[in-house]
Amino acid sequence: MTKTKNWLMGLTGLLLMGGLASADAAPKHIPAGYSVDTIQIPDEIVLGVGGMEFHPDGHLFICTREGEVWRYKDDKWSLFADGLHEPLGIYIDQKTKEVWVMQRPELTRLVDEDGDNVADVYETVNSSWGLTDNYHEYSFGLVRDRYGNFYGTLNTSLSWRGWAGSHRWDIGRVHDSKMGRSAFYRGWSFQVTLDGRFVPWSSGLRSPAGIGISPDGDIFYTDNQGDWNGTSSLHHVVKGRFHGHPSSLTDHPGYQVASASTDVKLLSDYKDHERKVAATVKRLNQISVTDYEKLRTPPAIWFPHGELASSPGEPVWDLTEGKFGPFAGQVFVGDQTKSNMMRAHLEKVQGEFQGIVFDFVDPMHCGAMRNRFGPDNALWVGQTGRGWGSVGGKRFGLERIVWNGKTIPMEMHHVSLTTDGFTIVFTKPVDKKAAADAASYSIKHWGYEYRAEYGSPKVGTTDVKPSRITVAEDGKSVHLSMDIVKDRVYEFIIQSGLTGADGSKFTNPRGWYTLNYLR
């Protein structure tokens, strides 16, 4: 491990003031009982949020794409660290108060040696993955399991033939896809053990901008629509799993023509390494798309592109035990392009996760990439709009979604698969007469094509009518019997004729269930 003293003291330790901003435009869609507060950011700070974590003392630590780490509490901002290389993840141990950040080239521990709330030592924990000058080689994080192991994800490199005139950028592409592997372990999730060892974990990632861990210790990441990924998605991370993008298999020992050593010191070593990489990629290009599809584990959730999400960020779990409303235990995910916050419910079928996703709050001020539930039981949303742009138009932002503690919104709480259809569970009773009417529901399903081309249209869209409708006595659920088909996304739309028993209307009447496995 390498330790570096922080001599970049020009602004470090600076104290700035901010607070709740004056009212901005409210989201167009927000469930009853919820509101959004905007945190005022001082003019001196460019807060392109890359990661957020609450410290045990109540401060919110925010690492930024500009290379800084800020502390925020009670409308006061102070600089904890700077000079970092686009950190896109931060983790704080709630017992030891230690701080780690995920930089492009390394996992780093930030140490405040003298207790003045400024990092004095930047310690390299691990830097075993590769990095070139390709702008798309992001490194995302950061979660930690109960044993002290860290997990992160590595973006593939962006290139297409002749775009940059870079042989190294071009060499790692499979079936002429836009994204490839220009350096070690691009397109992988990884583990860094408690003693600092790097362990390649799962392959086939494309642009995995968010990673999260469930209360049961299951790790999930989000991926963006593009080559080998028909639409944006949420994946369950399991060691050895292949998620679909084959360029990463360049670093998989089961596919390498010969081991491409990471110990490249001499020109002769480099040339030998490049020959081995080229030979491996040639082999990967001989494997058919059909065979890659057989290797792939499908995502737990597909996010319909454009309708719901275009570039999802970090998944976080509601562990407030009802203090954030009726969605305890569910997953919240933001989107960088649409600037919305989504809500998902996962269930296990045949031992694998799948489930339903809904819109929740839409839109925020700009790209909603990082989220954390705070000590106040609000959902804090860190935002960035730099790069591809985002709905809302702002360059960056920090907002929090707050529940009023009493109002139960009229929403689909979740949808669950049964042996002969689906059960829709509501947050509160619905009008039972309207719920028994087939006209209250619009249902269709489709698939996505697995291919090297960028994204996929909806394939085989089919309308579905329930053959039988059974409304629960308490009006809080309805079972829709129908023929069901696996490897499809089912869209459920509640029509305007169905309301709550109290007359309340649905804010988000659409949901999308990913059906990979049958009961």
C-alpha positions, 0 to 999 in steps of 0.5 A: 500500500502506498501512502501520500501526504496531502500537501494540497492545502490551498482550499482544504479545510475551508468553511462555507455556508449554505442552506435550503434554497428558495423554492425551485420547480417542483417535480411533475410527478411525486406521490402524495405525502412526499416533498422535495427539499433543495440544498443550497450549494455555495457558489464556490463549490462545483458539486458534480456528485460521484458518491455520498455517505453519511458519517457517524457524526451526522455529516454527509460526505460527498465526493465529486467528479471534480476530485474533491470530498466535501462535508455537509451538516447544518448548512455548513460545508467544509473541504475534507480532501482534494486532488483526487482522480474523478472519485465515483464512490465513497464508503465510511465505516460506521464504527471506525469512521474510516473513509475510502474513495473509489478513484479511476486508478485505485481504491484509496483510504483517506486518513485524518491523522490530527483530527482537524477534519481534513485528510492528511494521508491518501493511502492506496489500498489497491490499484490492480486494474488497468487504465488508459486515456480513454474517457469512458474508463470509469471506476464505480463504487463503493460497497462493503460486505459484512466480512470487510471486503469491498466491491466495485465495478469497472467501465468498458472503454469506448471506441469504434473502428477508426474513431480515435486512431487507437489500436489499443482502444480498438483491439478489445472489441467483440463482434464490432461493438462500440465498447471494448476492453483497452486495459486489464479487467475493464467490464468486470466487477471486483472484490478487494479483500480485507488485506488489500488483495484484488479478486476479479468477481464477475464479467460482462459489465458494460457501463455499470454506473451504480453498485449497491448491497442489500440488507441480506448482503446481496450485491447489485449493479446497474448497467446502461443500455448499449451494445450487448445490453438491449435496455438499461438494467439491474443485475445481481452480482455473483462470483463467476457470473457473466452478465453479457458483454463479452469484451471483458472475457479477454481477462478471463483465464478460461478464454485467454489463448495465453495468460496476458500478464499484468507485469509489463515492464519492458517493451518486449513484455508489452509486445508479447502482451499485445499479441496475447490480447489480440489472439484472445480477442480473435478467439472471442470473435469466433464465439457466436452471439447465440453461445454468448447468450447461453452463458449470460445471466439475465438482469433482475430488472429491465428498465424500459429505455426512454420511458423510465430510464436511460442511464441508471445510477446507484441502487439503495434499500429503504431500511427506515422501517416505515419512516419513509412511507409504505415502501420499507425494504424496497430499492430506490434507483435514480437515472442520470439522463431522465433525472428521475427516482425509481422504486423497485421491488425484488422477489426470488423465483427459482432461486434468482431475483426478478421483480417490478419497477415503477417511477417514483419522483420525476424529475429532479434538478438533474442527473440523479446518480447517487442516493443515501437515506439519512439520519433524518429518514429522508432520501438524499439525492446527489446529482450531476448533469455534466457530460451527456446532459440530463432533464432539468438542465442544471450542472449539479445538485443535491436534494432530499425527498421527505415523507410527511409521516402520515399520508399514504399515497395511492400506488401499486406497492408491488406486483408478484408472480404467481403460477397462473398470473400476477398479484398486484398489491396496493398501498391502500384499498382500491375501489373493489367494483372498479378493480374487478373490471378488466377495463381497469388494466392495460397489460402487454409484454415484450422482449429485448434482443441480445446483440452486439448492436447498440440497444434493442427495440421492443420485440414481439409486443403482445397485449394480454387480457386477464382471464379472471380477476379476483379482488381481495376482501380488504381491497388491497390486492387483486389477482390477475389470472392470465397466460404467462411467458418467461423472458419478457417484460410485462407492463401494467398500466392502471387506467383512470377508472380505478382509484382508491376506495377514498377516491385518491388517484395513482401518481405512478400508474405504470409498472414493469415486471421482468419475468425471467423464471416461472413459478 
